[in-house]
């Protein structure tokens, strides 16, 4: 009986301490307007892309899909599925806004490479174009580390584009373009 009483007392004391500690913690900041912008990327999308592997030659076309969701109002996490050079591919993108840096930040990983791409970028004043900058190996330069600009442009609530550009010999060259169309609720429910 004595052990039960002591255990009950300790449990009550821990509960009081826990409640007091929670009351003293500062409130976490809510998502900012920059985080709100990311919400329009959430949803299920059909993707039609073109990859430009050689200058002057027609692009390789590919189709895929993206499923994106918000995490806590701060981050969008998007899973991309499709084919690249006739090989099935999965890619994961994260995007958020870092209030300390005052920049959008993100990452990209995919099933075709062992590289973690890290982005920093800015939103243009029209609130329609997010430009993300990164560096990584460029297939057109034999894997040489190259500067890239990835551009997400909002056309309307159901359409957007993505363009990946690499800096080659001092000029920006488009490597990949994709058109995103939001899947309709009817089509989404049929799947």
Number of C-alpha atoms within 10 A of each C-alpha: 6 7 8 9 10 11 12 12 12 12 12 12 12 12 12 12 12 12 11 11 10 11 10 9 8 7 8 6 6 10 14 13 9 18 21 14 16 21 17 16 24 17 15 22 23 19 22 17 21 19 19 17 15 11 11 7 8 11 16 15 17 16 15 19 21 24 18 21 19 20 12 10 15 19 21 21 21 22 18 21 20 18 16 18 10 10 8 12 15 17 16 17 18 20 23 23 24 16 12 6 9 12 17 22 19 22 16 17 17 17 12 12 8 8 12 11 16 18 21 20 19 17 18 11 8 7 12 14 18 20 19 22 21 17 16 16 15 17 12 15 10 8 10 12 12 17 16 23 21 21 20 19 19 18 14 10 10 16 16 21 18 19 19 20 18 23 16 15 8 7 9 14 16 20 22 19 19 21 18 21 20 20 19 13 9 8 8 11 8 7 5
